[in-house]
Amino acid sequence: QVQLVESGGGLVQAGASLRLSCAASGRTISSLAMGWFRQAPGKDREFVAAISWSGANTDYADSMTGRFTISRDTAKNTMYLQMNNLKPEDTAVYYCAAVSRANAATYKNHFEYDYWGQGTQVTVSS
């Protein structure tokens, strides 16, 4: 069983940066493919970024490319999402997710993940 705990959300102004963390326990993240999703009020859960089991491959939603960076620190068993130049439309609850897949793929669909964190709120004011 994998437990995921997000942190790092908050209220910022447009143009600011935040770094979200996702601390994993129960499994080493080097055995997991992981991703970030977000959900704004009244909207479906949306793919943000993903990193492969090996850590060698990453993928981003088009609107986040160039602004967001996904990474991980296996020594800390933690995944990160660095978010720069935040916009009001980035306001949402951000979730991290994980699945045990030993391949080079990244996963963009929420139904492909088995484990989820509780979410962390990001609010960007204009």
Stockholm file with secondary structure:
# STOCKHOLM 1.0

chainA/1-126         QVQLVESGGGLVQAGASLRLSCAASGRTISSLAMGWFRQAPGKDREFVAAISWSGANTDYADSMTGRFTISRDTAKNTMYLQMNNLKPEDTAVYYCAAVSRANAATYKNHFEYDYWGQGTQVTVSS
#=GR chainA/1-126 SS CCEEEEECCEEEETTCCEEEEEEEESSCGGGCEEEEEEECTTSCCEEEEEECTTSSCEEECTTTTTTEEEEEETTTTEEEEEECSCCGGGCEEEEEEEECCCSSCCCCCGGGCCEECCCEEEEEEC
#=GC SS_cons         CCEEEEECCEEEETTCCEEEEEEEESSCGGGCEEEEEEECTTSCCEEEEEECTTSSCEEECTTTTTTEEEEEETTTTEEEEEECSCCGGGCEEEEEEEECCCSSCCCCCGGGCCEECCCEEEEEEC
//
